[in-house]
Amino acid sequence: MTEPHYCIHCSRNFKFKNLYDSHVLTCEFFHKPRRERIREIESFERLPNPQEMYKLIQHLMSETAQLKQEVAKLKISANVRKTRVIVDWLNSPKNPIPEKTFQEWYKSFVVLRSYVEHVYNSDLAEGIKMMINETLTDKTQLLPIRAFTNKPNVIYIYSHKRPEESQGDATLESEWTKEWTTISTADFEKWISYLSRIMLREFCVMQKENMVKIFSNEDEKEKNIVFMMKMNGGKTSDEQRAREIKKWLFTKLEQNIQDCEYI
């Protein structure tokens, strides 16, 4: 049973708290010393007319919109500074350097047939996740890819950086510098597109080896058509697939930067 709510000013009790809350504010005013009540009454201003009220609301809305813009700018500035701090920390001399760049690392991926078969049982994104996950379990090397809870949904890669003075691809890649940086949305999508292609290539090899079985009956032909559709991404767009994999990958990689061994 709900306990009654007693007013400390008039000792009246209320069964419902919302009624008590409404009462106690008014009761408190009338139980203040007379001099204090007079002072508060004298401080009251006349009520504005509708036109004045409209102008006041316009002014407040304008100031609120301006404050929202300033807060948004401050958030962007804070995020940029936080990203810069993490990049500077990753590139500091006290941190070990990965043996491979991000590009060298993912181009060494081997597509196992179990990954391709996993696509048939689920979809292309799950097959790619399975392939990436296998490489993340290798503790013998420092991975050229990292993520931190301090910067949600941002992935850092150890990558080649073309010298600013170079023109196009004229400078040899071996002459480029290597450093940690954030991976852009476009580059992440290109990476997932590359992994999709090497998965599809292995599927084509498997398909060629099983041609006799595939054309042996209608069921096998139908299964092969479904398989091909899944290997080509199905109804999911490349952008959606990349977003899904990035979100999953972040959860696999994330560390709190304060807990890192080399900080």
C-alpha positions in Angstrom: 0.0 0.0 0.0 1.3 3.5 -0.9 2.4 5.6 2.1 0.5 8.9 2.5 2.4 12.1 1.7 2.2 14.7 4.5 2.6 18.5 3.9 5.2 19.8 6.3 3.4 23.2 6.4 -0.2 22.4 7.0 -0.1 18.6 7.9 -2.5 17.8 5.2 -2.0 14.3 3.7 -2.3 13.1 0.2 -2.7 9.6 -1.2 -1.3 10.5 -4.6 2.2 12.1 -4.9 1.3 14.2 -8.0 -1.4 16.0 -6.0 1.0 16.4 -3.1 3.6 17.9 -5.3 1.1 20.5 -6.7 -0.1 21.4 -3.2 3.2 21.8 -1.4 4.6 24.5 -3.6 1.6 26.8 -3.1 1.3 25.9 0.6 5.0 26.7 1.1 4.4 30.2 -0.3 1.4 31.0 2.0 3.3 29.8 5.0 6.3 32.1 4.4 6.7 35.1 6.8 4.5 38.0 5.7 7.5 40.3 4.9 8.9 37.6 2.6 5.6 37.1 0.8 5.2 40.9 0.3 8.7 41.1 -1.2 7.9 38.3 -3.7 4.5 39.8 -4.7 6.2 43.2 -5.3 8.7 41.5 -7.6 6.0 40.4 -10.0 6.0 42.0 -13.4 2.9 42.6 -15.5 2.1 39.9 -17.9 3.3 40.6 -21.5 0.6 40.9 -24.2 0.4 38.4 -27.0 2.5 40.5 -29.4 5.2 40.8 -26.8 5.0 37.1 -25.9 5.4 36.3 -29.6 8.5 38.5 -29.9 10.0 36.9 -26.7 9.5 33.4 -28.1 11.1 34.4 -31.4 14.1 35.8 -29.5 14.4 32.6 -27.4 14.1 30.3 -30.4 16.8 32.3 -32.2 19.2 32.1 -29.3 18.5 28.4 -28.9 19.2 27.7 -32.5 22.5 29.6 -32.2 23.5 27.7 -29.1 22.7 24.4 -30.9 25.1 25.4 -33.7 27.8 26.3 -31.3 27.4 23.0 -29.4 27.6 21.1 -32.7 30.8 22.9 -33.6 32.3 22.2 -30.2 31.5 18.5 -30.5 33.1 18.3 -34.0 36.2 20.2 -32.6 36.4 17.8 -29.6 36.1 14.7 -31.9 38.9 16.0 -34.2 41.1 16.7 -31.2 40.4 13.2 -29.7 41.2 11.6 -33.1 44.4 13.6 -33.4 45.5 12.6 -29.9 45.0 8.9 -30.7 46.8 9.1 -34.0 49.7 10.9 -32.4 49.9 8.3 -29.6 49.8 5.4 -32.2 52.6 7.1 -34.1 54.8 7.9 -31.1 58.2 6.2 -30.9 57.3 4.3 -27.7 54.8 2.2 -29.7 55.9 -0.9 -31.6 55.5 -0.8 -35.4 53.5 -3.5 -37.2 55.5 -5.7 -39.6 53.0 -5.3 -42.4 50.9 -2.3 -43.6 47.2 -2.6 -43.7 47.3 -3.2 -47.4 50.0 -5.9 -47.2 48.1 -7.6 -44.3 44.7 -8.0 -46.0 46.3 -8.9 -49.4 47.8 -11.9 -47.6 44.4 -13.3 -46.7 43.7 -16.8 -47.8 40.2 -17.7 -48.8 39.3 -21.0 -47.3 36.4 -23.0 -48.8 34.7 -23.0 -45.4 34.3 -19.2 -45.7 32.6 -19.6 -49.1 30.3 -22.3 -47.7 29.4 -20.1 -44.8 28.1 -17.5 -47.4 25.6 -20.2 -48.7 24.4 -20.9 -45.1 24.1 -17.2 -44.3 25.2 -14.3 -46.5 28.2 -12.6 -48.0 28.8 -10.3 -45.1 29.0 -13.2 -42.7 31.4 -15.0 -44.9 33.7 -11.9 -45.0 33.4 -11.6 -41.2 34.5 -15.2 -40.8 37.6 -14.6 -43.0 38.6 -11.4 -41.1 38.0 -13.0 -37.8 40.4 -15.8 -38.5 43.2 -13.2 -39.1 42.3 -11.3 -35.9 43.0 -14.4 -33.8 46.7 -14.5 -34.8 48.5 -13.2 -31.7 52.0 -13.7 -33.2 52.0 -10.3 -34.9 50.9 -6.8 -34.2 47.9 -6.1 -36.4 48.0 -3.0 -38.6 44.4 -2.3 -37.6 43.0 -1.0 -34.3 40.0 0.6 -32.7 39.3 2.3 -29.3 36.2 2.8 -27.2 37.3 6.4 -26.7 36.5 7.0 -30.4 33.4 5.0 -31.4 33.1 3.6 -34.9 36.5 4.9 -35.9 39.1 2.4 -37.2 42.8 3.1 -37.4 45.1 1.5 -39.9 48.9 1.4 -40.3 49.2 2.4 -43.9 51.4 3.9 -46.7 51.2 7.6 -47.1 52.1 9.1 -50.4 54.5 12.1 -50.1 52.7 15.4 -50.6 55.1 16.6 -53.2 54.6 13.4 -55.4 52.4 13.7 -58.5 49.8 10.9 -58.9 51.4 7.5 -58.7 54.8 8.6 -60.1 56.5 8.0 -56.7 57.3 4.4 -56.0 55.2 2.9 -53.1 58.5 1.7 -51.5 59.4 5.4 -51.1 56.2 6.3 -49.3 56.2 6.8 -45.5 54.2 4.5 -43.2 52.0 5.7 -40.4 48.8 5.2 -38.4 45.8 7.0 -39.7 42.0 6.7 -39.7 40.5 4.7 -42.6 37.9 6.7 -44.6 34.5 5.3 -45.4 35.5 5.1 -49.1 38.7 3.1 -48.4 36.8 0.8 -46.0 34.3 0.1 -48.8 37.1 -0.6 -51.2 38.6 -3.0 -48.8 35.3 -4.9 -48.4 34.8 -4.9 -52.1 38.3 -6.5 -52.6 37.4 -9.2 -50.0 34.1 -9.8 -51.8 36.0 -10.3 -55.1 38.5 -12.9 -53.8 35.6 -14.8 -52.2 33.8 -14.8 -55.5 37.0 -16.0 -57.3 37.2 -19.0 -54.9 33.5 -19.7 -55.5 34.0 -19.8 -59.2 36.8 -22.3 -58.8 34.5 -24.5 -56.6 31.7 -24.1 -59.1 33.9 -25.2 -62.0 35.0 -28.3 -60.1 31.4 -29.2 -59.3 29.9 -28.6 -62.8 28.8 -32.3 -63.2 27.0 -32.3 -59.9 25.5 -28.9 -60.5 23.9 -30.0 -63.7 22.9 -33.5 -62.5 19.4 -32.4 -61.4 17.1 -29.4 -61.0 17.6 -29.2 -57.2 21.4 -28.8 -57.7 20.8 -26.1 -60.4 18.5 -24.2 -58.1 21.0 -24.4 -55.2 23.7 -23.1 -57.5 21.6 -20.1 -58.5 20.9 -19.2 -54.9 24.6 -19.6 -54.1 25.5 -17.3 -57.0 23.0 -14.7 -55.8 24.4 -14.7 -52.3 28.0 -14.6 -53.5 27.1 -11.5 -55.5 25.7 -9.8 -52.4 22.0 -10.6 -52.8 19.7 -7.6 -52.2 22.2 -5.9 -49.8 24.0 -2.9 -51.3 27.8 -2.7 -51.0 27.5 0.4 -48.7 25.1 -1.4 -46.4 27.4 -4.5 -46.2 30.4 -2.3 -45.5 28.6 -0.5 -42.7 27.5 -3.8 -41.1 31.0 -5.2 -41.2 32.6 -2.0 -39.9 30.2 -2.0 -36.9 31.0 -5.7 -36.2 34.8 -5.1 -36.7 34.8 -2.2 -34.3 33.4 -4.4 -31.5 36.0 -7.1 -32.2 38.9 -4.6 -32.1 37.9 -2.0 -29.5 40.2 -1.3 -26.6 40.2 1.4 -23.9 43.3 3.4 -24.8 44.0 3.8 -21.0 44.4 0.0 -20.8 46.8 -0.3 -23.6 50.2 -1.8 -22.7 52.3 0.9 -24.4 50.5 4.0 -23.3 
